[in-house]
Amino acid sequence: MQAVFTFGVKKGATIGANATIICGNDIGRYAFIGAGAVVTKDVPDYALMVGNPATQVGWVCECGERLDDDMKCAGCGKHIRIRE
């Protein structure tokens, strides 16, 4: 039986200019990687990541807007639920 690997960039993810993704790390659905960030570990869905090494500084909506503390988007009004 062959092993199946699912590493990669998931649907809707955004990766900024000159960002570096270390091999073997997943970028979650609709995650946003800031320009120049260095991703050294898996990124959860909807996470906003910046820096070197990349750290999570917030959450983003599917439309690209930053979410407020209640995980509600001011742009489109969606409420995002994050699964652990």
Secondary structure by P-SEA (a helix, b strand, c coil): cbbbbbccccccccccccccccccbbbccbbbbccbbbbccccccbbbbbcccbbbccccccccccccccccccccbbbbbbcc
